[in-house]
Amino acid sequence: MDSDLVIIFGGVFLILMVLGITLKSIVDSVLSYKREQNETRVPQNLGEINTIAERTQMIEDRLHVLERIATDRGHMLADEIDALRSAIPHETEKAKERG
């Protein structure tokens, strides 16, 4: 009975080895095919990546301009206050001339 178990386990082991080797060769073939596909796609994707990078840079530049406009509001407010200050003496002089 022990010799029968050895033959069965030996047969199962042999079948598993054949299946393992077969699966390994199939997986290697699939992976090499995928690598070849990715290598041929790189130049096409590289152009798309460069286009996206240029657009992103352009959008960032526009955002910086908008941020500068939004933060320069304080400077424009100071200019408006100075304009009002320069207008006040003219009005006080007119009031003095009337009175």
VOPAGU-2260 file (C-alpha; in pm, 1 decimal, decimal comma):
REM VOPAGU-2260
SITE   aa  ch    i         X         Y         Z
SITE  MET   A    0       0,0       0,0       0,0
SITE  ASP   A    1     289,9     235,7      67,9
SITE  SER   A    2     423,1     184,4    -283,1
SITE  ASP   A    3      81,6     280,2    -423,8
SITE  LEU   A    4      85,5     608,8    -227,4
SITE  VAL   A    5     435,5     686,0    -349,7
SITE  ILE   A    6     328,2     630,1    -710,3
SITE  ILE   A    7      14,4     847,7    -663,0
SITE  PHE   A    8     205,4    1131,2    -492,2
SITE  GLY   A    9     481,2    1102,0    -752,3
SITE  GLY   A   10     225,2    1124,5   -1034,4
SITE  VAL   A   11      51,6    1422,6    -872,3
SITE  PHE   A   12     387,3    1592,5    -817,6
SITE  LEU   A   13     483,1    1531,0   -1180,9
SITE  ILE   A   14     151,8    1670,6   -1306,7
SITE  LEU   A   15     186,9    1979,6   -1083,7
SITE  MET   A   16     540,0    2038,8   -1211,2
SITE  VAL   A   17     425,7    2016,8   -1574,5
SITE  LEU   A   18     135,1    2253,6   -1502,7
SITE  GLY   A   19     362,7    2496,8   -1319,0
SITE  ILE   A   20     615,6    2506,1   -1601,2
SITE  THR   A   21     337,6    2550,6   -1856,9
SITE  LEU   A   22     173,6    2832,1   -1660,4
SITE  LYS   A   23     508,9    3003,1   -1611,4
SITE  SER   A   24     576,8    3000,6   -1985,5
SITE  ILE   A   25     226,4    3135,5   -2056,2
SITE  VAL   A   26     266,6    3414,8   -1799,1
SITE  ASP   A   27     611,6    3502,7   -1937,0
SITE  SER   A   28     469,3    3521,5   -2290,8
SITE  VAL   A   29     182,6    3745,3   -2181,0
SITE  LEU   A   30     412,3    3976,0   -1984,8
SITE  SER   A   31     658,8    4009,5   -2271,8
SITE  TYR   A   32     370,3    4091,4   -2507,3
SITE  LYS   A   33     243,1    4357,2   -2264,2
SITE  ARG   A   34     593,7    4505,9   -2237,3
SITE  GLU   A   35     620,9    4526,7   -2616,2
SITE  GLN   A   36     283,0    4700,2   -2635,0
SITE  ASN   A   37     383,3    4952,6   -2368,9
SITE  GLU   A   38     713,8    5026,3   -2542,2
SITE  THR   A   39     535,6    5104,8   -2868,5
SITE  ARG   A   40     285,9    5331,8   -2689,8
SITE  VAL   A   41     545,4    5544,7   -2511,9
SITE  PRO   A   42     617,7    5784,8   -2802,0
SITE  GLN   A   43     244,7    5848,1   -2855,7
SITE  ASN   A   44     183,7    5899,4   -2484,8
SITE  LEU   A   45     494,8    6116,1   -2459,1
SITE  GLY   A   46     342,7    6365,3   -2701,8
SITE  GLU   A   47      19,2    6368,6   -2504,5
SITE  ILE   A   48     211,9    6412,1   -2180,0
SITE  ASN   A   49     402,4    6709,4   -2322,7
SITE  THR   A   50      77,1    6868,2   -2443,0
SITE  ILE   A   51     -83,3    6824,4   -2102,7
SITE  ALA   A   52     225,9    6964,9   -1931,3
SITE  GLU   A   53     220,5    7274,0   -2156,4
SITE  ARG   A   54    -149,5    7329,8   -2089,3
SITE  THR   A   55     -96,3    7288,5   -1717,0
SITE  GLN   A   56     185,9    7544,3   -1722,8
SITE  MET   A   57     -32,7    7787,3   -1916,7
SITE  ILE   A   58    -315,5    7745,3   -1664,8
SITE  GLU   A   59     -74,4    7798,2   -1374,4
SITE  ASP   A   60      55,4    8116,9   -1537,5
SITE  ARG   A   61    -299,0    8246,9   -1577,3
SITE  LEU   A   62    -375,8    8157,7   -1217,1
SITE  HIS   A   63     -73,3    8355,8   -1098,9
SITE  VAL   A   64    -195,8    8657,2   -1297,1
SITE  LEU   A   65    -542,7    8627,3   -1144,2
SITE  GLU   A   66    -393,2    8596,5    -796,4
SITE  ARG   A   67    -186,0    8907,1    -858,8
SITE  ILE   A   68    -496,0    9095,5    -975,5
SITE  ALA   A   69    -689,4    8983,2    -669,2
SITE  THR   A   70    -413,3    9077,2    -426,3
SITE  ASP   A   71    -340,6    9410,0    -598,1
SITE  ARG   A   72    -685,4    9524,9    -488,9
SITE  GLY   A   73    -519,7    9673,0    -178,4
SITE  HIS   A   74    -294,3    9884,8    -400,4
SITE  MET   A   75    -592,0   10003,4    -606,4
SITE  LEU   A   76    -778,4   10085,1    -285,3
SITE  ALA   A   77    -484,4   10294,9    -169,3
SITE  ASP   A   78    -490,4   10480,8    -502,9
SITE  GLU   A   79    -864,1   10548,0    -459,3
SITE  ILE   A   80    -806,2   10680,4    -106,1
SITE  ASP   A   81    -529,9   10909,0    -233,4
SITE  ALA   A   82    -761,3   11034,2    -506,6
SITE  LEU   A   83   -1029,1   11111,3    -247,7
SITE  ARG   A   84    -776,1   11291,1     -27,7
SITE  SER   A   85    -669,5   11508,0    -316,9
SITE  ALA   A   86   -1035,8   11589,4    -391,1
SITE  ILE   A   87   -1113,5   11694,2     -31,1
SITE  PRO   A   88    -893,3   12006,3     -22,6
SITE  HIS   A   89   -1064,9   12132,8    -339,0
SITE  GLU   A   90   -1406,3   12097,6    -176,4
SITE  THR   A   91   -1295,3   12265,6     144,5
SITE  GLU   A   92   -1151,1   12556,0     -54,2
SITE  LYS   A   93   -1482,6   12594,9    -239,9
SITE  ALA   A   94   -1669,6   12591,5      90,7
SITE  LYS   A   95   -1439,1   12860,7     230,8
SITE  GLU   A   96   -1493,5   13079,7     -77,3
SITE  ARG   A   97   -1871,7   13050,8     -36,7
SITE  GLY   A   98   -1869,7   13125,4     333,5
